[in-house]
Amino acid sequence: MAIMREVAMMRAVRMNAYGGPDVLAAGEARKPEPGVGEVLIRVCAAGVNPVDWKLRAGYFKERIKRSFPLIPGWDVSGVVEAVGGGVEDFKIGDEVFGKLDFARDGAYAEYVAARARDLARKPRSFDHVHAAAVPLAALTAWQSLFDVGNLYAGQTILIHAAAGGVGHFAVQLAKWKGARVIATVSAANAEFARALGADEVIDYQKTRFEEAAKAVDLVLDTIGGDTQQRSYKSLKRGGTLISTVGITSAPAAAEHGVRCESVMVRSDGKELAQIAELIDAGRLRVDIQTVLPLSQAATAQELSQMGHVRGKIVLKVGD
Ligand SMILES: NC(=O)c1ccc[n+]([C@@H]2O[C@H](COP(=O)([O-])OP(=O)(O)OC[C@H]3O[C@@H](n4cnc5c(N)ncnc54)[C@H](OP(=O)(O)O)[C@@H]3O)[C@@H](O)[C@H]2O)c1
């Protein structure tokens, strides 16, 4: 007689099609199991990023092949519940955080299976809600400034959208490196940017930033379009524009004698461990605008999509 194994289930928010916020549905999903090199995380909090609503809307359907139903949410903080084969760095009960693989189910759920190499120990000084707000945005800032931009002390960097998720980490990381930071924000976020360490703040709604910021070494562009195009006027010859939203202006870069680079964030537990060290040393903070329960994932994505979040939005999932 065949023995039926009971299928373990969990609470999750899933989507069954690309579309608007209404494709997100709360319900039950199969609890995942960790494979070789993976751990199962009991999710305490899931960070919300613009990629969540962009993927939901179908922006990446050619680049990231996914089948439905899928669970979104690629920033997690939680507790290791089970460990797959070959994992040596983590054990059951460890508190971890990380940026998950876009090609796999995410953290809008009670449990998620993750590659151990994508994770790091949660900063001791942060609770799970704060830790979940860090990985994707902080790694993007780190990789843009240091891995691609090779930013060093004494250089000047223009950081667009300095009040946003990526921008608010970029300002702090650039200052930590010893660079001079010029930040674009709206007037309401000017004090916030200064508190993060920005040396100069430009209200992008009142001032044409390219007239106020000249001969900078690096531009971090998280806006694109006209902002990207005008940013070349702020760069010195030989400078670098780094974009998180794709380069649409390569000919202009060549005209101005500057380099332009597109960044696609990588999961990286080792870089994240360095970021956690900075957090615990009091060198890096995260600003959380809104915390919502998992059941309000659609509202969280709508807020993100408006494009004016200060810092981060987080979904609280479990304790
Ligand atoms: N390629 C990658 O791997 C990667 C990784 C991460 C993010 N991204 C992309 O990068 C972009 C930024 O991500 P994020 O998480 O930082 O977004 P976010 O947190 O949603 O950014 C919101 C911020 O943008 C500011 N803002 C809006 N328009 C602005 C403008 N014209 N000039 C200056 N600031 C402006 C807003 O400030 P005000 O309210 O003051 O206007 C707000 O604080 C998104 O498009 C995201 O998808 C890509």
The ligand as an SDF file (V2000), in Angstrom:
LIG
                    3D

 48 52  0  0  0  0  0  0  0  0999 V2000
   19.5840   47.3020  -11.9310 N   0  0  0  0  0  0  0  0  0  0  0  0
   19.4210   46.8800  -10.6890 C   0  0  0  0  0  0  0  0  0  0  0  0
   19.9640   45.8510  -10.2950 O   0  0  0  0  0  0  0  0  0  0  0  0
   18.5850   47.6960   -9.7420 C   0  0  0  0  0  0  0  0  0  0  0  0
   18.6810   47.4900   -8.3640 C   0  0  0  0  0  0  0  0  0  0  0  0
   17.9340   48.2900   -7.5180 C   0  0  0  0  0  0  0  0  0  0  0  0
   17.0860   49.2650   -8.0270 C   0  0  0  0  0  0  0  0  0  0  0  0
   16.9850   49.3810   -9.3860 N   0  0  0  0  0  0  0  0  0  0  0  0
   16.1140   50.4250   -9.9560 C   0  0  0  0  0  0  0  0  0  0  0  0
   16.6210   51.6850   -9.5680 O   0  0  0  0  0  0  0  0  0  0  0  0
   15.5670   52.5900   -9.3500 C   0  0  0  0  0  0  0  0  0  0  0  0
   15.6840   53.1690   -7.9570 C   0  0  0  0  0  0  0  0  0  0  0  0
   15.4610   52.1540   -7.0020 O   0  0  0  0  0  0  0  0  0  0  0  0
   15.1200   52.5430   -5.5020 P   0  0  0  0  0  0  0  0  0  0  0  0
   14.8660   51.2800   -4.7650 O   0  0  0  0  0  0  0  0  0  0  0  0
   16.1220   53.4840   -4.9740 O   0  0  0  0  0  0  0  0  0  0  0  0
   13.7220   53.3140   -5.7580 O   0  0  0  0  0  0  0  0  0  0  0  0
   12.8150   54.0900   -4.7480 P   0  0  0  0  0  0  0  0  0  0  0  0
   13.2230   53.8320   -3.3570 O   0  0  0  0  0  0  0  0  0  0  0  0
   11.4140   53.8200   -5.1220 O   0  0  0  0  0  0  0  0  0  0  0  0
   13.1240   55.6370   -5.1070 O   0  0  0  0  0  0  0  0  0  0  0  0
   12.2480   56.5870   -4.6610 C   0  0  0  0  0  0  0  0  0  0  0  0
   12.9480   57.9410   -4.5460 C   0  0  0  0  0  0  0  0  0  0  0  0
   13.1650   58.5090   -5.8310 O   0  0  0  0  0  0  0  0  0  0  0  0
   13.1650   59.9090   -5.6750 C   0  0  0  0  0  0  0  0  0  0  0  0
   12.9420   60.5380   -6.9600 N   0  0  0  0  0  0  0  0  0  0  0  0
   11.8990   60.3330   -7.8100 C   0  0  0  0  0  0  0  0  0  0  0  0
   12.0810   61.0630   -8.9400 N   0  0  0  0  0  0  0  0  0  0  0  0
   13.2660   61.7360   -8.7810 C   0  0  0  0  0  0  0  0  0  0  0  0
   14.0300   62.6270   -9.6200 C   0  0  0  0  0  0  0  0  0  0  0  0
   13.6050   62.9750  -10.8320 N   0  0  0  0  0  0  0  0  0  0  0  0
   15.2150   63.0820   -9.1450 N   0  0  0  0  0  0  0  0  0  0  0  0
   15.6590   62.7430   -7.9250 C   0  0  0  0  0  0  0  0  0  0  0  0
   14.9870   61.9030   -7.0890 N   0  0  0  0  0  0  0  0  0  0  0  0
   13.8080   61.4060   -7.5260 C   0  0  0  0  0  0  0  0  0  0  0  0
   12.0750   60.1580   -4.6710 C   0  0  0  0  0  0  0  0  0  0  0  0
   12.3870   61.3130   -3.9650 O   0  0  0  0  0  0  0  0  0  0  0  0
   11.3420   62.5390   -3.8470 P   0  0  0  0  0  0  0  0  0  0  0  0
   10.1420   61.9870   -3.1290 O   0  0  0  0  0  0  0  0  0  0  0  0
   12.1240   63.5350   -3.0760 O   0  0  0  0  0  0  0  0  0  0  0  0
   11.0050   62.9190   -5.2600 O   0  0  0  0  0  0  0  0  0  0  0  0
   12.1360   58.9060   -3.7650 C   0  0  0  0  0  0  0  0  0  0  0  0
   12.7690   59.1770   -2.5440 O   0  0  0  0  0  0  0  0  0  0  0  0
   14.2670   51.8150   -9.6100 C   0  0  0  0  0  0  0  0  0  0  0  0
   13.8340   52.0660  -10.9290 O   0  0  0  0  0  0  0  0  0  0  0  0
   14.6940   50.3720   -9.4400 C   0  0  0  0  0  0  0  0  0  0  0  0
   13.8860   49.4770  -10.1620 O   0  0  0  0  0  0  0  0  0  0  0  0
   17.6940   48.6280  -10.2510 C   0  0  0  0  0  0  0  0  0  0  0  0
  1  2  1  0
  2  3  2  0
  2  4  1  0
  4  5  1  0
  4 48  2  0
  5  6  2  0
  6  7  1  0
  7  8  2  0
  8  9  1  0
  8 48  1  0
  9 10  1  0
  9 46  1  0
 10 11  1  0
 11 12  1  0
 11 44  1  0
 12 13  1  0
 13 14  1  0
 14 15  2  0
 14 16  1  0
 14 17  1  0
 17 18  1  0
 18 19  2  0
 18 20  1  0
 18 21  1  0
 21 22  1  0
 22 23  1  0
 23 24  1  0
 23 42  1  0
 24 25  1  0
 25 26  1  0
 25 36  1  0
 26 27  1  0
 26 35  1  0
 27 28  2  0
 28 29  1  0
 29 30  1  0
 29 35  2  0
 30 31  1  0
 30 32  2  0
 32 33  1  0
 33 34  2  0
 34 35  1  0
 36 37  1  0
 36 42  1  0
 37 38  1  0
 38 39  2  0
 38 40  1  0
 38 41  1  0
 42 43  1  0
 44 45  1  0
 44 46  1  0
 46 47  1  0
M  CHG  2   8   1  16  -1
M  END
$$$$
